[in-house]
Amino acid sequence: KPLSDSGSKKDTSKALPKTVGVFYHSEGNSFIKELAECLDEYLRNSGLNSRVMTEDTPEEDAPELCIFCAPHEFFFLSGNENWKKDEIIKRSIMFNTEQPQTLWFTRGIIYIMMSAGVMDLCYQNLKSFSDVGLNVFHFDPPVKIEACELSAADKKHPLFRVLPEPAQKASSPFTPINERSIDVSFFGNASRKREKFFSKAAAFLADYQNFLYYRKADGPIPSSGLYDILSRMPRYVSENSKISLNVHRDDNCFFEWHRIVKQGMASGSIIVTEECFPHPLYKSGEHYLTETPRHMPNLIEWLIRTEDGQKEAARIQKNIFEVLQNEDIFNSKNLDLKNYISSVWSNLK
C-alpha cells in the first residue's frame, strides 16, 4: 500500500490471547531462531504478551496461543512430542519460512493445513493458502536500524580476523556507502546456480575487496556451538559492505526477506539481487537494485567505481533509511499483526 495510506488503518481487534508462545526448535537452523525472536519482538510491539519457546518448554507453561516457526523443522526434529498433538496444532498458527518449490515446504504442508492460520515470508504464497480457507498473514515486521554487537569471543574468530582493518575497528549501519571497507559481501549455501555465478564472476571479483561466505551445508546450521557467530556475522559484515549480493539458489524468484531486508537493508548496505517477486513495501530501483547474474559485475563496477553509480548508491541508501525509520509504517505494521492475531483467536474461542 502507498506510504500515505499507512496511518489510515483501524484497530479491529476484539478478543486477544493472554499469552502467546513463539516456538522454534533448538536443534534447528540458526536463522529460524532469529525469525522467532523477530516475531516475538513484533508481537510485543503490537501489545501482546509474547515469549520465545522451544520444544523443551514444559507442557505446564503452554501459552494460550502457540505459533510454530518452520513446521517442516519443528515437527520433524526430536523432542517435540508434547506439542505434536492434534488438539494443539488445530488451535495454533504456523509460520512458514520455506520456498514453495522445496521439499521442506512440502513437509510442512500437513501441519499448515491442520492449523488455525498461517504466516508466510512470501506474499505470493498467501492466496494459495487463503483459497483453501486458511487465515493468512504476510510476515513483514518493522526492522530497526541498529549496530550489530559482537562478543569478545566473536572478535577472536577467524571470520572476524580476516576482515579489513577498518571493519575490525568500528561498525555502523549509518556509515556512508563510499566509506565502507568491503566492496561486496555474500552469505549463503551452495547450489548449482550459485556455483555457476561465482565461478564466472571469480576473475572480476578478484579485483575487489570481498567477503564471501559460501559453503555446502550437510544439515541445519545451529544457533550454538561452532556456528554461533553466523547469527551475527552476516549483519556485521553487511554494515561494512558497500554491496550485499543476493543470488537465488535456483530459478525461483523468492524475495529472500531475511537476507535482503533483515541482513542487508537494515545494515545500510545496497542490495544487488536477481529479480524477485514483487514486495508490497520494498521496491526495486528504490530500496534495492536488480540485475541478471550475467550483468551483475557491470552493475557492481558502476556502483563502486563511477561517480554516477556512487550517487545512485547514496540515493538507495537514503531511501532505505527513510522507509525503515517511517513511524507511520511502524505503527501500521504493529496494528496489522494485532488485528490478525485477534481474528485467529476470535475463531478459536
C-alpha positions in Angstrom: 0.0 0.0 0.0 1.2 3.6 -0.6 3.1 5.1 2.4 0.4 7.9 2.6 -2.2 5.2 3.5 -0.2 3.7 6.3 -1.8 5.8 9.0 -5.5 5.2 8.0 -6.0 1.7 9.3 -8.3 0.9 12.2 -7.9 -1.3 15.2 -10.4 -4.1 14.6 -9.0 -6.4 17.3 -11.5 -7.7 19.8 -10.5 -10.8 21.8 -6.8 -11.4 22.2 -5.0 -14.3 23.9 -3.5 -13.6 27.3 -0.2 -15.3 26.3 1.5 -16.1 23.0 4.4 -18.5 22.6 6.7 -18.3 19.6 8.2 -21.8 19.1 11.4 -22.7 17.3 13.4 -26.0 17.5 16.6 -25.6 19.5 18.4 -28.1 17.1 17.2 -26.3 14.0 18.6 -23.7 11.7 20.0 -20.6 13.4 18.1 -18.3 11.1 14.8 -19.8 12.3 15.7 -18.8 15.8 16.4 -15.3 14.5 13.0 -15.2 12.9 11.3 -16.5 16.1 13.0 -13.7 18.1 12.0 -11.2 15.4 8.3 -12.3 15.5 8.4 -12.3 19.3 9.5 -8.6 19.3 6.9 -7.8 16.6 4.2 -9.3 18.8 5.3 -7.4 21.9 5.5 -4.2 20.0 1.9 -4.9 18.9 0.8 -5.1 22.5 0.7 -8.8 23.0 2.2 -10.8 25.9 4.7 -13.0 23.9 7.6 -15.3 24.8 10.1 -17.3 22.7 9.8 -21.0 23.5 11.3 -24.3 22.2 10.4 -28.0 22.1 11.8 -28.2 25.6 9.3 -25.7 27.1 7.4 -27.6 29.9 3.8 -28.5 28.9 2.5 -26.7 32.0 4.0 -23.5 30.6 1.9 -23.8 27.4 0.7 -20.4 26.2 -2.9 -19.7 25.2 -1.8 -19.3 21.6 1.1 -21.2 20.0 2.9 -20.0 16.9 5.2 -22.7 15.4 8.1 -21.3 13.3 9.2 -23.6 10.5 6.8 -26.5 10.9 8.9 -28.5 8.4 11.7 -28.4 11.0 9.9 -28.2 14.4 7.8 -31.3 13.9 10.5 -33.4 12.3 13.3 -32.9 14.7 13.3 -34.9 18.0 11.8 -33.8 21.3 8.5 -32.3 20.0 6.1 -34.9 21.4 4.4 -32.5 23.9 3.5 -30.2 21.0 2.8 -32.6 18.2 -0.8 -33.2 19.1 -3.9 -32.6 17.0 -5.6 -30.6 19.8 -2.7 -28.2 19.9 -1.9 -27.9 16.2 -5.5 -27.1 15.2 -5.5 -24.2 17.7 -2.1 -22.8 16.6 -0.6 -20.6 13.9 2.1 -22.0 11.6 4.9 -19.7 10.4 6.1 -21.0 7.0 9.6 -19.9 6.2 10.2 -22.1 3.2 10.1 -21.5 -0.5 7.2 -23.3 -2.2 9.4 -25.3 -4.7 11.3 -27.1 -1.9 10.9 -30.4 -0.2 10.9 -28.7 3.2 7.8 -26.7 2.1 6.1 -29.9 1.2 7.0 -31.5 4.5 5.4 -28.6 6.5 2.1 -28.5 4.5 0.3 -31.1 6.6 0.8 -29.0 9.7 -0.1 -25.8 7.9 -3.4 -27.3 6.6 -4.3 -28.5 10.1 -3.7 -25.1 11.8 -5.9 -22.2 12.6 -3.8 -19.8 10.5 -0.5 -19.3 8.6 2.1 -16.6 8.4 4.4 -16.5 5.5 7.5 -14.6 4.4 6.4 -14.8 0.8 3.5 -12.5 -0.1 2.7 -14.6 -3.2 2.1 -17.7 -1.1 -0.8 -16.2 0.7 -3.5 -16.5 -2.0 -3.0 -20.3 -2.3 -3.4 -20.7 1.5 -6.3 -18.3 1.6 -8.1 -20.2 -1.2 -8.2 -23.4 0.9 -9.7 -21.5 3.8 -6.7 -20.6 6.0 -6.5 -17.3 7.8 -3.3 -15.8 6.4 -0.8 -13.1 7.3 2.2 -11.7 5.4 5.2 -11.7 7.8 7.0 -8.4 7.1 7.8 -6.8 10.5 9.3 -3.4 11.1 13.1 -3.7 11.1 15.2 -1.5 13.4 18.4 0.1 12.1 20.9 -0.6 14.9 24.5 -1.6 15.1 25.3 -5.3 15.3 27.0 -6.2 18.6 29.8 -8.8 18.5 31.1 -10.5 21.6 34.7 -10.7 22.7 34.8 -14.3 21.5 33.4 -13.3 18.1 36.4 -10.9 17.7 38.8 -13.8 18.1 37.0 -15.9 15.5 38.8 -16.5 12.1 35.8 -14.9 10.3 36.4 -11.7 12.1 40.1 -11.7 11.9 40.1 -11.8 8.1 38.0 -8.6 7.9 39.8 -5.4 6.6 41.3 -3.4 9.5 38.7 -0.6 9.3 35.9 -3.2 9.7 37.5 -4.6 12.8 37.7 -1.2 14.5 34.2 0.1 14.1 30.8 -0.7 12.5 27.6 1.3 12.0 24.7 0.8 9.6 24.7 4.5 9.0 28.2 4.5 7.5 28.0 6.2 4.0 28.5 3.7 1.2 31.8 5.2 0.0 33.3 4.9 3.4 32.8 1.1 3.8 35.8 -1.1 3.6 34.2 -4.2 2.0 33.1 -3.8 -1.6 31.0 -6.9 -2.0 29.7 -9.5 0.5 27.6 -12.6 0.3 26.4 -15.3 2.8 24.7 -18.4 1.6 24.7 -22.1 1.0 26.0 -23.8 -2.2 23.7 -24.5 -5.1 24.3 -25.3 -8.8 23.1 -21.9 -9.8 25.3 -20.0 -7.3 28.2 -22.2 -8.2 27.9 -21.1 -11.8 27.6 -17.5 -10.9 30.6 -17.4 -8.6 32.8 -19.4 -11.0 32.1 -17.0 -13.8 32.4 -13.9 -11.6 35.6 -15.0 -9.8 38.1 -13.1 -12.1 36.0 -10.0 -11.9 35.6 -10.1 -8.1 39.3 -10.7 -7.6 39.8 -7.0 -8.3 37.6 -6.1 -5.3 37.6 -6.4 -1.5 35.1 -9.2 -0.9 33.7 -11.2 2.0 32.0 -14.3 0.5 30.8 -17.0 2.9 29.7 -19.8 0.6 29.5 -23.3 1.8 27.8 -26.7 1.5 25.5 -27.4 4.4 25.0 -31.1 5.4 22.1 -30.1 7.7 20.7 -27.2 9.8 23.3 -24.7 10.8 22.6 -24.5 14.6 22.5 -21.3 16.7 25.0 -22.5 19.2 28.5 -24.0 19.3 30.8 -23.8 16.3 28.4 -21.8 14.1 27.0 -19.5 16.7 28.8 -16.5 15.2 26.8 -16.9 12.0 23.7 -15.5 13.7 25.6 -12.1 14.0 28.4 -12.1 11.4 26.2 -11.5 8.3 24.8 -8.3 9.8 28.2 -7.1 10.9 29.7 -7.7 7.5 26.8 -6.0 5.7 27.3 -2.9 7.9 30.8 -2.7 6.5 29.8 -3.6 2.9 29.0 -1.3 0.0 27.1 -4.0 -1.7 25.3 -7.1 -0.4 24.7 -9.7 -3.1 21.6 -11.9 -3.3 21.8 -14.7 -5.8 18.8 -17.1 -5.7 19.6 -20.7 -5.0 17.5 -21.8 -8.1 15.2 -20.3 -10.7 12.5 -19.4 -8.2 12.3 -15.6 -7.7 11.5 -15.8 -4.0 12.0 -12.5 -2.1 14.6 -13.5 0.5 13.4 -11.2 3.2 15.9 -12.4 5.8 18.9 -11.7 3.5 17.5 -8.7 1.7 15.8 -6.7 4.5 16.9 -8.1 7.9 20.6 -8.5 7.0 21.1 -6.1 4.1 18.8 -3.1 4.2 18.9 -2.8 8.0 22.7 -2.6 7.7 22.5 0.3 5.3 24.1 -1.8 2.5 23.0 -1.7 -1.1 21.3 -4.9 -2.1 22.2 -6.1 -5.6 19.9 -9.1 -6.4 18.4 -11.1 -9.2 14.8 -10.2 -10.0 12.4 -11.1 -7.1 8.7 -11.5 -6.7 7.2 -8.0 -6.1 7.1 -7.0 -2.4 4.2 -4.8 -1.1 6.6 -2.3 0.5 10.2 -2.6 -0.8 10.6 -1.7 -4.4 13.3 -2.5 -7.0 15.0 0.7 -8.1 14.1 2.5 -4.8 15.2 0.2 -2.0 17.3 -2.3 -3.8 18.7 -2.9 -7.3 18.0 -5.9 -9.6 20.1 -7.3 -12.4 20.7 -10.6 -14.2 23.6 -12.7 -12.8 25.3 -12.2 -16.2 25.3 -8.4 -15.8 25.8 -8.1 -12.0 29.5 -7.5 -12.4 28.7 -4.5 -14.6 26.3 -3.1 -12.0 28.8 -3.6 -9.2 31.6 -1.9 -11.1 29.3 1.1 -11.9 28.1 1.5 -8.3 31.6 1.4 -6.8 33.9 2.9 -9.4 31.9 5.6 -11.2 30.6 9.0 -9.9 27.1 8.4 -11.2 27.0 4.9 -9.6 28.1 6.3 -6.3 25.3 8.9 -6.4 22.8 6.1 -7.1 24.1 4.1 -4.2 23.8 7.1 -1.9 20.2 7.6 -3.1 19.2 4.0 -2.5 20.7 4.1 1.0 18.8 7.3 1.8 15.6 5.6 0.6 16.3 2.6 2.9 16.8 4.8 5.9 13.6 6.7 5.2 11.4 3.6 4.8 12.8 1.7 7.8 12.5 4.7 10.1 9.0 5.7 9.0 6.9 5.9 12.2 3.6 5.5 10.3 4.7 2.3 8.7 6.0 1.0 12.1 2.6 1.7 13.8 0.6 0.3 10.8 2.5 -3.0 10.8 2.1 -3.4 14.5 -1.7 -2.8 14.1 -1.8 -5.3 11.2 -0.4 -8.1 13.4 -2.6 -7.3 16.4 -5.7 -7.4 14.2 -4.6 -10.7 12.6 -3.9 -12.4 16.0 -7.4 -11.2 17.1 -9.1 -12.6 14.0 -7.5 -16.0 14.6 -8.2 -16.0 18.3 -11.8 -14.9 17.9 -12.4 -18.0 15.8 -10.9 -20.3 18.4 -12.9 -19.1 21.4 
